Amino acid sequence: MKKYIIPLFALCLIISCSDYHIKKEIKNGSALSKLKNSGIIIRKTNDTSISLKLFYKNITQWLEPYKKINNLKLLSETSKNLNSAFGESERFLQFSNKNDFQYYQTIGIINGYLNKNKEELDKLKNDNNLDSFIIYEMDGTLAAELQFFDFSSMIIIVNNKNEIIYMDRQFDKYETYEFSKELLNEDLLDQVSNRFLELMFKLDYLKEK
């Protein structure tokens, strides 16, 4: 598998030329600016065929060239209660039958997730000296025979009191000339990582070394 390294010129693309369709729902700029040690949890749906190990490996390599202003720590050793959404009803990202985003239902599911997993989150916080968590929920679909892939996601940031201080949602679909499932997997991984890094730069959690 290829090694994922962002060329330096990609920084401009990350900051100014995003093609992602992102909708911010919550942003507490003052609280976000105070965070210095955030733990990153990747949460994926059962329908997403790519393993968590590959998602963590990819994001690690994308983060490598940059200086961390916020000491972002990837938490790859978490339980399935934290890193998996077992069905549509457990996903953070919720829509009505008319495809309207269900804000309050989403908030309720996130708060339920935080309360249910409080013991594990507290242990992660204490063991890693964290002041916050960045939870990146992702759902990805690949169809090599139809030459497309897509992914939807939410990024949630919670402070030391498990209060939501940032929340956004995203969906994008990509057509491709590629028939190789392996290469489509790599493309999806790169898009997922780039989406994450884009936000980290905008929040001033990363900069060039």
N, C-alpha and C positions, 0 to 999 in steps of 0.2 A: 504494500500500500504506500502511496506517495506520502511524503512528509509535508505537512501543511504549515507553510511559513508565509506571513504577509509581507510582500515587498513594501518598502518605505513609501512609495508613491501611493499605496492604498490608503494611507492615513487620510489623505484629502478626500478620497471616496467615502471613507467611513464617516467623516465629519460632515461633509457638505452634499453628498450626492446619493443619498439613500434611495433605494427603490422600494423599500418596505412600506406597507400600508399599516401604519401604527396609529392607534387612538389612545391618548392618555386619558385615564379616568381619575387618578389621584396623583398629585405631586405636591409634597411639602418641602419646598426648596430649602428652607432654614434647617429642618431636621436632616435632610439628605446631606447637606454640606458639613455636618458634624461627624459623619461616620468615617471611621479610620480602620476598622477591622471587621470586614464583612465575610461571612461564610456563604459560599455558593452551593445551592442544592439544585440539581437538575432532576426534574420530575417528568416522566414520560407516560404516555397512554399505552394501554395494551396493544392498540392497533399499530403502534410504531415499531417497525421490525428491527431497526438498528439498535444495538445494545447500548446501555448506559456507559459501559467501558469505553466505547468508541467516541461517544459524545464528550466524555471527560478528557480523553486523549486529544481530541481535536481542539477543544477550547484551550487546553493547556498549551498546545503548540502555537495557537493564535495569540495567546497572552505573552508568550515568552519574549518577543522583541521589545516589549514596552515596560516603562517604569510604572510601578504601582503607587499611586498617591494614597489610595485606599488599599490596605494590605489584603487584597482579595485572596481568599483561601478556598480552593475547591474541595468540597466535602464528598469524596467519592465513596466513602464507607458509611452508608446510611441504610436503615431498614427499608423494606418495601413500603411500609406505612408512610414514609417520607418521600420516596423516590418514584412511586408508581400510582397512577390513577387507574383503578381496576374496571371502571365502567364510565359511561357518559355522565351518570349522576354524580360521580366523584370528581369530575373535571372542574377546575376553577372556571373555565370559559363556558358560560351557559347562554343559550339562545332560546327564544320562544319558538312556537310552531310557525310564526310569521317571520322568523329569522331576526328578531329584535334582541339586542344584547340585554341580558337580565342582570342589571347592576346589583340589586339587593340580594338576589339569589347567589350571585358570585361572591359577594362579601360574606354572606352567611356560610358558604362552603369553605372559604378561606379561614374564617374564624373557627369553624368546627375543626378543620385540619390542624390549626395551631393549638387549639385546646386539647385535642385528642393526642397530639404528639409532644405535649409540653415537656414531659420528662426527658425524652430523647433530645429535644431541642436545647433544654437547659444543660444537659450533659455536654453536648457539642459546644455550646457557648462557653462553658467553664473550661473544658479541656483545651480549647483553641483560643481562649481569651478574645472572644468575639463581642462586638457591640451591636450586631445586626445580622440579618439573613437576607440574601438575595435568592429568591426561589424562581427558577426558570422552568415553567411548564411548557412542554412541547408535544405536538401531535403531528406526525409526518406520514405522507402517503407517497409511494413510488409506483409508477406504472411504466416499466421499460417498454412494453409492447405498444403502449400508446404515446410514448415519448413525452412524458411529463412527470413532474413531482410537485407537491405542494406541502406547505406546513402552516399550522396556526400555533400561536403561542401566547402566553402571558408572562410578564415579568412583574413579580411582587417584591417589594422591599419592606421589611418590618424592622422596627427599632428594638432596643433592648427590652422593652415592655411588650413586645409582640404586637405593636400597633402598626397598622398599614400606613406607610408614609409615601409609597409610590406604587402605582398599578397601571399597567398598560396592556393592550391586546393587539394582536396582529394576525393577518392572514395574507398569504401570497401564493400564487400558482406560477409555475415555470414550465414553458414548453422547451423542448430540447431536440436536437438531432441525434442524441445518443441512445443506443439500444442496450448498452451494457448496464446491468443492474449494479455492478460494482462501482462503475464511474458515476452513476446516478446517486448512489449512496454517498460518495465523496462530495458530490455537488451539494447534496442536501446538508451534509455535515458542515461544509464551508458556509452555507447560507445561514444556518443556525448559529454558528460561532460569530460570523460577521455581524449579525443582528445584535448579539449580546455585546460585542466590543463597541459597536456604534453607541449604545446607551452608556457604556462605561466612560467613553470619551466625553460625551455630552454632560455627564455628571461630574466631570473632572476627577475621575477615579484612576485614569490612565493618562500617560503622556509619553512622548518619545524619550528614549534614553539619551 
